Amino acid sequence: MNEIEVLDIARDGMMVMLLVAAPMLLTGLVVGLGISIFQTLTHIQEMTLTFIPKILAVFTALVIFLPWMLSELTEFMQRIMDKIVALG
């Protein structure tokens, strides 16, 4: 295994990591931004107001996107295993 293959595996791993984490991160970002705008418009400055909606939204996104995330991780692992078998 040379340097190019190692860099290819690392790049592929980082891309899969970003793809798998993106749905929850974007959901938390959108919900947090919406709640911040709501707090600004209504002058409610409660610090704990953002936690429950964010937790529920991220959990819902996890339930919705979990099959897709598992398939992405499975495909990545299959690619890694194919490379390992090809070396042997």
KANORBEL-V91716 format. One record per pair of residues at least 12 apart in sequence whose ideal C-beta (glycine too) atoms are under 10 Angstrom apart, sorted by the first residue. I is the first residue (numbers start at 1). J is the second residue. If there is no record, write none. Layout:
{{I;J} {I;J}}
This chain:
{{1;83} {1;84} {1;86} {1;87} {5;83} {5;86} {5;87} {8;83} {9;76} {9;79} {9;80} {9;83} {12;76} {12;79} {12;80} {12;83} {13;76} {13;79} {13;80} {15;72} {15;76} {16;69} {16;72} {16;73} {16;75} {16;76} {16;77} {16;79} {17;72} {17;73} {17;76} {19;68} {19;69} {19;72} {19;73} {19;76} {20;65} {20;68} {20;69} {20;70} {20;72} {20;73} {20;76} {21;69} {22;61} {22;65} {22;69} {23;58} {23;61} {23;62} {23;64} {23;65} {23;66} {23;68} {23;69} {24;57} {24;58} {24;59} {24;60} {24;61} {24;62} {24;65} {24;69} {25;58} {25;61} {26;58} {26;61} {27;54} {27;57} {27;58} {27;59} {27;60} {27;61} {27;62} {27;64} {27;65} {28;50} {28;53} {28;54} {28;55} {28;57} {28;58} {28;61} {29;54} {30;54} {30;57} {30;61} {31;50} {31;53} {31;54} {31;55} {31;56} {31;57} {31;58} {31;60} {31;61} {32;50} {32;53} {32;54} {32;57} {34;50} {34;53} {34;54} {34;57} {35;49} {35;50} {35;51} {35;52} {35;53} {35;54} {35;57} {36;49} {36;50} {38;50} {38;53}}
